[in-house]
Each structure stands twice: as structure tokens, then as C-alpha cells.
């Protein structure tokens, strides 16, 4: 069975669109009292039809009057095939042309032209009008489309029209469907006993009963209570179908015409959209930078400003890169077709295709921004992933952000990311943050230079602290990217670590002969005191006239040739293992240790013993229980 599709009407007011739909479907789509009274369509009308192939299609009947172009746009956004209606007694009229301009901007190129009211004209007039219509069509997206004479009163041409609609739908490209599960909401109403119902044409993906969904841009999370397609209850609705969706625990006041129902949480509304803009050929004048506009996407109409990025203005029939800066957010994905109308008077001035929905503010004539838009327009998904990650430089890009950045679903992006990771083009660091390999190398050069400069500036230190390295560069290099480079270099043996300090030039710090003498003297002094070490303040006081004594001590602490105990007591590193050995021997014959017990095995005072016990606790060689210590889990480790 051929897939579901949407047929939409277009054409000038009073050219017989609604009557033709009634002929084809048996449904009068003018449901409002005012529509009956005035004899014109004011809102969208809906019906369903089964074509000769067995294909079941939705039919959207749009208003033809200039005042109701917004409703026309809401209906035209999701159609697969256009049924373009021109009355034989009038021919091509102003709204005929504007509707065709809109269809061209929306990328609709498949359809059939119905020449209606043929029962009201003679054969010579019909021949003349048919020739004029065919000639005009040659300048439109429907060039070569069949033109079928039809009478809604007599039924003439009905069967041929249905057959040709079937043929046109056979040639529709499924790839034009959206990638996200999105439904632009064109009607909202309440059914007593059920709740709030929204309707629209499903642009992509599928909806299912019980599915979790969001109403954007309002941010309402809900689930689907029930679904209908063509007036029948279904478990699932797919792309290309008109669906009525009953929402759980959502009031009528919370949803409006123009909102979106989406199934991907990662697709967020944005107020800045980058586009390829095309100005309609018969625009009255060039489109100016900063023009106030009406932006139409799906069923929404949003006010905004047009920022032209690569020109001062765009003449009729020409194109440009632009950014639409909106007064309220829109839900868009790359590839969406949109229409622009002037703020006042309301005329269609252009439209085009969405290129980027990252919400990035662009600068006019800035080369980097224009290059990014060229990649967004012409590049493959792989190109666009690399461009996005590269643009973030050393900050990297969380993988989850690519959904919004590129306007494509996570599954498609994940496939490309896996391939780029396997090729080594990208690296995943930290918590799923992506960074380009070239950028990681450049980042490494920056970090390595900083470490070497710090070594020169602080010759008596092993190197800068890792935390300092990260904080100094966090505006341009994310800590996760820095950590990835650090670990890679340590593994490669080109970066050395001691505690929290890093060194690039070598695994050890070489002192001048004079400083080496100071170091040896200080270490010998501490070793001569055994376990009865001094406080740091007391120790340095004895070297008050010795330049760099404090720096030499910090060096010995960093390399752990000296250990600082609680209360700033200093202990030579050579005695740490001896301390552990004596405590281990003690616990071979004792279950518990007191301060007195430690004093006995080390020959220290109580004042010296307490810091030693606390040090034993920090190493988990002992465990404190009240005033006592017992054997710790790491004593034998």
C-alpha cells in the first residue's frame, strides 16, 4: 500500500476550492457559520480521500482570500502534493500568483492544476484560458503539471483528476520529510469527557498512544491519551498523516494555534534562526537589512527582524544568507521551509530554507560566520559535525548539544560521531565532550608552553599545580579537555607528575650546586631529629639568613623527601616507612594503641605523638576509636 500523504489546495478566492473538495471527498470543509454565510473559507478545512491506488490521503483546504494568508500558510507547510485551483471564467488572479509564490518558497513542486467552473464558459474561452494557464505555469514550480478541466457541478474531470493526483504522489520524495517527530498545531479544541485535542499534519517521525511529548515553545510535558487519523481511533500515526491528538492533563488555555507537539526533548525553541533567504521576483523593492517581518513556519506566525549577513540589501529574485531574530521562540530544524511577509502592509516578500538552529548570534560580513553557514548549507553531516566541534576549539562540545546545534536527531549524529572517533578525527573526553584531534594537539602546545614557563619562573618547584594550569586556561580550554591531554602525555612519558604538580622538562628537578648544598643540609638536619621533628615555622627560623630556604623546603615537600604532619610538624620522608614498620610490629602483639604506646615505640613526647597518630589515621594505617587506635586497613597494603 502506498504511504500516507497530504494533498493541499491553493488558489484565488472564489475559484471553487471548497466545492471541488466536496466533489472529490463528499465533505464540505467550510464548517463555520460565518463561512456558510459569506461563502468563503476563513479557516483551514480538512477531509480525507482514498485515491484509485488505495492510498488514503488527508486533504487540507486553505482559504484563498488575501486576509487569510496566515491560515493558507499553516495548511501548506506539510503538504506533499498541491491541487492548484484556477477558475476557468477568471484565469490567473492576484492570489493565484501569491499562493504560487508561497508554494515555491515552501519547496512544493508536485501537483495537478484543476481548471474549475468549466461548465460556465464556452469551448473557445476554455481553450484560451487553458493555453494562458499552461504558459504561466512554465514560470512556476508546477511547470509541466497536468491541467484538468473540472466541473464541481456536473462531475466532469473527477476521475482523471484523482488518477493524476495518484501519479503525482508516486513521485514525491520521502526525503523531504522532517527528521524529528513534530506536529505543527493548527487547531485546538476541547471534547467533553476527553480533554484538550490538538490537530496538525505530522511532519516527521511517529506518534503513539501513551508516548511522552512536549508542547513547544511553552515547555509543557505531557503524554498522548488518544490518537485519531481521518476520524478513526489508531494506536500510531506516521509522517504524512493528519492526526488529532488528545493530551493528558493539559488545559485548552495552555496550548495555542502555532505551537508544536514534539517527541524529542533535545529539540529546543530558539529566537535566532540562520537561513538562506530568497526574495520573490515580483517584490516591489529590495529587501532591506533590519526590516521588521512576519516569519511563518508550520502553523506559527512570529514577528521579528531580518538581519542580512552578506549584503546590504537583497533585490527581487536574489538570495542571501540571513538571520531571523524573532520576538518569541520558534521550533525549527535544518531544512525547514519558511515564508516571510512584510509587517505592514502584509505582502509575501520572500522565504527559503533553514540552515542552522543553534541560536548563535551572527555578525554581518564576518568570514567565520559566513563560512559556517556555507558548511551548514552544503556540507555533509560529517562536515557539519566537525565544523561544530572545531568551532568550539579547546572548550570542546558536549555530544548531546549537537542535536540542537545541527537540528538533526541524536541517532543520526551518533553514527557519524562513532565513525569520526574511530578515525581519530575526534576525541571524546570527560563526560561525553567532543574535541577535534588537531585542536587537542594545539591545546596541548599551549598547556606545555605554560608548564615550561612556570618551571623557569619557579625554578625551585617541580612545576605548576594541575589546578592552576586548568584555572588559568578555563576560558579557552575546558578542564575536561586539559585533563585528557594531561593523562595522554603522562601515559606517553612526556609529562611528569608529583602530587598535584606537573613537569614537562624532565622527571626530576635539577638544583644549582649552591641550592643542592642547602637541600642536603636541611634534610640532614631533619633526619638527625628522627621522629621528634620541628614545626615548619620553627625549622625555617633556623635558616632565616639563608636565601630560598622556604622554596627549598617546598620542593622537598612536593617530592615527599619531607612530609608535613598535622600541626605543621615536619618528618623526613626516609622515616615514613620506618614509622609504618614499627606500628606494624606493635600491632603484632597489641590490639589497641594509645598515645603512650606510640611514645614508647618512637621515643617522642605527647605533643609530638598526637600529630604522628593523626598522620597514621590519614594513611589508614590506624583507625581511631575514641582515644584509642586499632590496626588500619592499609597498614599491610
N, C-alpha and C positions, 0 to 999 in steps of 0.2 A: 504494500500500500504506500503511495507517495506520501511524503511527510506533510505535516500541517503547515498552513501558510495563511497570510493575511492579505486580503485584497482591499485596497483603499480607493475611494473615489476622489476626483478633483475636477474643478471646472467652475465656470462663472455662475453667479446666482441665477436661479430660474431656468437653468438649462436641462432640468429633468433628472438630476442625480437620484433623488429620493424615490421618484416614481419608477426609475429603472431598477433600483434595488428591489422594490416591491415586486416588479415583474420577475426578476431572477430568483428571489428568495421567498416571496409571499409575505414578507414582513414590512410593515410601514415603520420606518426608523424615526419618523417625527412623532415623538411621544408626548411632548409638552403641549399644553393648551394654547400657549402663545404661538407655537409653531403651526398648529392647526389653523388658528385664527388668521395669521399673516401669510401662511402658505410658503414659508421659508424655513430652512433648517437653522437653528440657533446653536444647538449643542451637538456633540458627536452622536451619531446613531449607529446601532450595532445589529448585525444579523449573522446568520450562518448559511452556508450553501454547500451542497455536495455536487462536485463537478463530474463530468462524464467518466473520468478515470476512477472515480470513487474517492478522490481526495476531498476531505472535509475542511472547508476554509471558513475563517471568520471574515466578515465584511464590515468595513468601517466607512460610514457615510459622513462626509465632512461638510460643514457649511460653506457656501460659496460667496457670501456677502463679505465685502472688504472689512466690515466692522468685526467679523468673527474669524479673522485670520489666526488668532491665537488658538481657537478650537481646531481649525484646519491643521495647524502645525502639530497639535497634540495627537491628532489621529494619523498624520502622515509619517511620523517618526518611526513606526515599527512595521510599516507595510513591506511586503515582498513584491507586489505587483500592483500597478496602478490601472484603474479603469477610468480613463480620462474622458470626460463627457463634454461634448460640444453640440449645441443645438443647431440643427440644420437651417432654421429660419433666421439665425443671427450670426453664426460663424464665430470666429475668434474675437473675444471681447477682453476688456482690461483685466478682469480677474482670471480669465483663461491664461493670460500671459504671466500674471504674478504667481498663480498656482504652479505653472510650469517652471518658473524660476526657482520656486521653493523646492520642487521635486529634484531639479538639477543640483541644487545645493545639498540636498539630503542624499544624493547618490542613487536615486531611483531611476533605473534605465530600462526596466522591463514592464511592458504593459500593452494594453489594447485601447484604441480610441473608439468610443461609441458615438456615432453621429445620430443624435436623438431627434425626435419630432419630425421624422421624415414623412409622416402622414399629413403634415401641414404645409408641405411645399411640393411644387411640381417637379417633373423629371429634369427639366433644363436647369432649374435653380439648384437641385440636388447635385447635379453633375458639376456645376460651377463651384459650389461650396466645398464639395469633396476635393476638387483639384486645389483649391486655396488652402485647405487644411493640410493636405499631403505636402504641399510646398512649404508651408510654415513648419511642419514637423521636422523637415530636413535641417532646421536650425536649432533643434531641441534634442534632449537626451532620448526622446522617443522616435528618433529618425528611423524610418523603415517599419515602424509599428503598423500593424493592420488597422484599417479604418472600416468599421462595420456600420452600415445603416440600420437603425433600430427604431421601432415604434413601440413605446410602452403601452399604447392603447390597443394595438392590433396584435402585438407579439412578434411582429416581423423582426428577423435577425437574432432572436433569442438563442436558438440552438447554436448558430455559428459563433455568437459571442461567447457562450460557455465553452465551446471547444477551443477557441483561441486563447481564452484565459488559462485553460489547462496547459496548452502548449507553452505559453509564456512562463508559467510557474515551473515547467520542466527545466527551464534554462536559468533559473535563479541560483545564484552562488550561495551555498550554505555557509561559506567562509565569512560572509558579511554579518553573520550573527555575532552578537556580543560574546565576550569570553566569561563575563561574570553573570551570576543569576540575578537579573534585575528586571523589575517591572515598574514602568512609569505609571503613576496612579492618575487616571483621567476621570474617575468618578468615585465618590464616597457617599455611602448611604447606610442607613440602619434598617435591619429586618428584625421585627419584634420576635423575641424568643431566641434569636441567634446572636445579634450584636452588630458591630461595625463591619461593613463589607467594602472592600476596595476592588476596583477593576482596572484592567490595563492589558496591553499586549506584552507578553513575556519576551524580552529582547534576547535573552540567552539563558543557558542552564536549564534547571528544572525546579519546580516547587512540588512539595509533597505534604500531605496531611500530617500534622504533628511536628513539622520542621520548625526550627528556631529561625526567626527572621528579624530584621531591623527596619524601622521606618526612618529613612534619612531624608533631609539632614537633621531631623528632630532628635535622633538618637534613642528612639523608643525601641526597646527589645520586647518581642512578643513571640507567639507561635501561631501556626496555622490551625484553626479549628476545623475548617472545611474548605473544599475547593469545588468550583464548578467550571466546566468548559462547554460552551454552546448550550447553556442551561441545564446540563446534566452533571450530577454529582460524580466526581472522579477522585481517585487516590493521588493522582500525579498529573501535573501539567508541564508540557515541554515548550522549548523555544518555538516561537512562531504561532503560539496559540493565545487567544484571548481568554483570560481567566478572571473569575470572580473569587476573591479570597476573603474568607471570614476570619477576622483576627481575634485572638484571645485577650480579653481584659483591656481593650483599647476603646476609648470613647470616641464618638463622632467628632468631637471638638479637637481631638488630638491629631487628626490627620486632615490634610487638605489636598485638593487637586494640585498636581505639580510635584508632590512628594514622590519618593521612590521606595519600593519594597525590595530589599536586597537580602541575600543569604550569606554574603561574605563580610565578616566583621572588619576585615582588613581594608576594605574599600571605604575611604573616609571622604566626606564632603570637603571641597576646597573653594576658596574665594578668588583664586588666581589660576587661570587655565591658559596654557600656551597652545596656539592654533596656527594652521595655515589658512589665511583669510583670502577669499576670493570675492571681489566686488562685482555685482551683477552688471552686465554690459550696458543696460539702459538706465543706470543710475544717473540722476540729474547732475551730479558733480562729483569730484573726487572725494573719497572718504578721508577725513582729517584725523590727525593724532589727537587723542584725548576726547574724541567725540562721545557724548553720552548715548548709550544704546540700550536696546532691549535684546536680551540673549534668550534664545529658545532652544531647549534641549529636552527631549521627551515631551512631557506634558507641562513643563515648567516655563515660566516667563520671569526673568530676573533682570533688574536694572543694573547697569554697570558702565564702565569706561573702557574705551578701546585704546590700548597702547600699541602703536605701530613700532616695531622693533628695528626694521631695516630700511625704512623710508620715511620721508616727511609726510607723505600722503599717498593714497592708493587710488589711481584713476579707475574709471569704469572698465570692467573686463580684465583687470590686472590682479596680481596676487602679491601677498607679503606675509612675513612672519609677524605675529601679533600676540599680545597677551590681553585676555579679557579679565579685567579687575572688577569683580562682582560686588554688589552691595549686600548680598546674602549668599551662603554657600550653595554649590551645585554638586551633584553626584555624576561623575563622568569617568569614562575610561578611554584609553588611547584608541583612536579610530572612529569615535563617535562623530556623527554629522550634526551640525548645528546651523541655525539661521540667525542673522542679525537684522533688526529693524531699527529705523531711526526713532529717537524718543518722541519727537513731535515735529511735523506731522508723521504719523506712523506709516512708513513705507519700507518694503524689503530692500535693504542696501547690500546685503552680502551674506556670506556663510562660509562653510568649509569643514575642515576635519580637525578634531582634537589631536594634538601631538603629545602633550605632557600634562599630567595631573598631579605633579609633585607639590604644587603650591609655591614653587620658588619664585621670588621676585626677580624679574629680569631687568637689565639695563639696556637702554637703546643703543644700538650700534656697537655694543661690546662684543668683541670677537669670540670670547669664550662662550657667551650665551648663544650666539648665532650658530657656532659650531655644534653646541649641544642640541640645538633644535634640528639641525640637519641630520644628526645621528638619530634623533627621536623620530624623524620623518622617514628616513630612508634606510636606516640600519637594521640588521637582523636583531633578534632578541639577544643573541650573544654579544653583538656590538653594543647594544644598549645597556646590558648588564655591566660590561667592562667600563663603559663610559661613566655610568653612575658611580661605580666603586672608585674609579680613578679620580673623579671629581672631588671626592671626599678626602683624597690624599692620605696623610698619616692618621687621620681620625677614623678611617675605616667606615664601613656602613653596615649596620645590623641587617642580617639577611631578611628578616621579616619586613623591613622597611621597603624592600624592592617592590612589593605588591603595590603600594601606593605610589612609589616613585615612577614605576613603569606602567601602571594601570593594567597589569595582567595578573592572572590568578597564581597563587603560590606553587601549584603543581607544575605549571609550565616553567616557571622561574627555577624551581628546584632541579629540574632536568638539566638545564643549561649550567647552573652553578656546579652541579656534580661533575660535568664534563670539564669545566674550567679549573676546578680543583685538581682533577686527575691529571690535567696537562701541566699543572704547576703555574698557570697564569694567575690564579687567585690563591690566597691562603685564608683559611678560617682560623681566627684567633679568639681567645677568650670565650665569651658566651655567644657563639654564632655570629661574630663580627667578621666581615669580609674586607680584605685589603689586597690590592694588586701587588704582584711579586716585584715589579720594578719599583713601586712606591715603598715597599718594605725595605728594599736594598737602599734606596735614597734616605729613608728614615734612619736606617742603621748607620749610614755615614754621618748623619747629623748627631746621633747619640754617641757614636765612637769619638767624634771630634770633641764633644763636650767632656767626655771622660778623660781624654788625654790632656785637655786644657786644665781640667781640675787637678790632675796629677801634678802638672807643672806648678800650678798656683799654690798647692798644698803638698809640698814635697815630703812632709813627714807623715802624710796619711796614705793609707793603702789606696784610696781612691774615693770618689764621691759616693754618698749613700744612694741606694736604689730609689728611695722615696724622693730624694732631692732631684734626681735625674728625671723622674716622671712628672713631678710638680712643675719643674722649670719649663717643660715642653708640652704641658697638657692642652694648651690652646691649639696646637697644631698636630700633636701626636697623642692618640688615645692611650691611656695606661695599659690597656689590653694589647695594643699593637707594640708598645715598648716592651712589655713583658715577654711577648712572643719572640722578639728579636733577641732579648737578653738570654732567654733559655736556649735559643738556637746557637748563639755564639758560645755559650758555656759548653754546650754539647760538642761543638766543633773545636773546643780548646783554644779559642781566640779571645775569650773573655774570662776573667778570673774573679772569684767571689770570696770574700772573707766577712762573715757575718752579714751585714746589710750593705757592705761596701763592695764596689766594683772596680776592677783594674784592667786596663787594656794593654799596657806596655809589657807586662810580664807577671808571672805568678808571685814574685816576691818584690819587696821594696828595698832598693839598694841605698844605704846611707853613706854620707861622706865619712871619711876616716875619723874626723873630729866628733861627729854625732854618734858614730859607732862606739867610740870610747865612752861617751855619756851613757849610751844604752847599756853597755856591758856593766858599767859601774852601778847604775840604778838597779839592774836585775840582780847583780851580786849582792847588793845591799838588802834587797827583799828576800833573796834566798837565805841570807845569813840570819834573818829573823824567824825563819821557819813558819810555824802556824800562828805565831803571835805578831801578825802583820800590823802595820800602822794604818791610820785613816789616810785617805788621799791628801787631805789638806795638810796633815802633819808631815807626811812624806815629802811633799813638794816644798814645804817650808825649809827643809834641809838643803834644797837646791835653789834657793832664792836668787843667787847670783849667777846661776848657770842659765844662759840663754837657751830657749827652746826646750827646757826641761818638761814643761807641761805637754808640748807637742810630742816629745819622745815617749812620754808615759801613755798618751792617747794611742800612739802607734802600737805600743806593746799590748794595750788593752784590745785593740782591734785584731791583732794577730794572736790574741789569747796566750801570749807568753806571760801576761799578768791578768788575773781575774779580779773583778770587783765584786765583793760580797755585800750583803746588806749593811747599812750604816757606813757605806763607802770604805769599808776595810779592804785592803789590798792583799792579795795572795799570789805568790809566784805560780805560774802555770805548771811548773815542774812538780809541784806538790799536790796537784789536784788528784792524780791517780793514786798517789800515796795516801791521801786522805780517804779515798774510796776503799783502798785495800785495808786500812786499819778499821774502818767501820764494818767492813765485811767480816773481818776476823772477830770483832766484838760480838756480832750477832750469831756467830757460830756457837757461842756459849751463853748468850743472853737473849731474852725475848724482847726486852724493852731497854731504851736508852734515856737517861736523864742528862741534864746539863753537867751534873757531877761526873757522870760516866764518860762524857766526851772530854771533860777537863783531864780526867785520869789518863786517857789513851793518847792525848795530844800534848798535855803539859801546858795548857792555857788557862787564863783566868776566866771567871764567869762572863765578864764584859766582852772578852774575845770569843767565848764559846757560843754565845747566843747567835751572833751573825753566822758562825760556821754551821750551826744546826739549821738555820733558815736557808742557807745555801744548799745544804743536803736535801732539804724539802723541795727546793726548786728543781733539783736534778732528779727527783723521785727516787733518791737512794734511801730516803727515810720518809715515813708518813707520820704526821702529828696526830696524837690523840690526847687532847688536854695538854698537860705539861710533859707528856711522855712522847717518845718516838718509837716506832716499830719499823721493821725491815720494809723498804720500799720496793716497788715492782721492777725498778731499773737498776737496782744495786748489782745484780749479777749479769745485767744485759751488756 
